[in-house]
Amino acid sequence: MFLLNVTDCFSAAHRLCGYQGACSNLHGHNWKVRVGIACEELDEIGMALDYGIIKNILKPILEDFDHEYLNDLPLLEGQNPTSETLAKMIFLRMEEGLKPYSANIKEVEIYESERSSVIYSNA
């Protein structure tokens, strides 16, 4: 199996409802997002899946979050905009976008800082 990784980023503001601490206040992050895509086979030129295809699926997903106040985004359906929630949402949207291809989303990793990340996977 081949695991392809593509990384991109977005900037957004949020606050964590119900959290006891500084993150309950309005603040922002420059989130880094890495998606891991699994492919079993190579095409006739030796590629699992063109990175451009992955980037084209990921880009509009992240644009929906970029420079937004996440607490007010209808697509979050009132969920607390934690990194965990965002990772799962991006995973599900990537899963949908990859349906036409012989590839599966395996994991989404979101860094809310250089030292803190969460991974959502189907494992």
Secondary structure, 3 states (H helix, E strand, C coil): CEEEEEEEEEEEEECCCCCCCHHHCCEEEEEEEEEEEEECCCCCCCCCCCHHHHHHHHHHHHHCCCCCEHHHCHHHCCCCCCHHHHHHHHHHHHHHHCCCCCCEEEEEEEEEECCEEEEEECC
